[in-house]
């Protein structure tokens, strides 16, 4: 991966950075000069990401924590403010997918888990991160949508629809004042999430997350 400094000096918070498009976005941002604050629950995955970032000549701060813990997220955002005074970019890809089940068989337990991560956590983070990035002249918030509609994923589909609506609301409200809000659609990728929906799929035909991160992020930060 080519290293350049087009984002030199910028602070990028990536929530859900352990794998898939989140990890790929963190790597792309770091390789282009941003200092990445990478958030995920899995410490080992974050350490692997850090190794890749360092190999690409980038820098990262690892934050192994759960986005559904509002106190932890508030402490992290306060720490970012105390250290750098702001963040410039927020990439959010943290997602929960419950077990596949027909719509009439949805359990409240599965529904609550999807709501906790996909709606409550993102909504809480929006309130915490918006004040961090809004002062930046390059403020941008990036979210990811699906371009496929799986069956038997009612709790996930419902929570993603709510997440999409919230992003679109913020996008409409920020047209004149900023920050720039982007809702991006990666091509189907060989992620663990997709494998649950399409277990027999030929994964060699799917897009590489690093390629998708470059395709989606490059036009935003050219």
Order of alpha helices (4+ residues) and beta strands (2+ residues): beta-alpha-beta-alpha-beta-alpha-beta-alpha-alpha-beta-alpha-beta-alpha-alpha
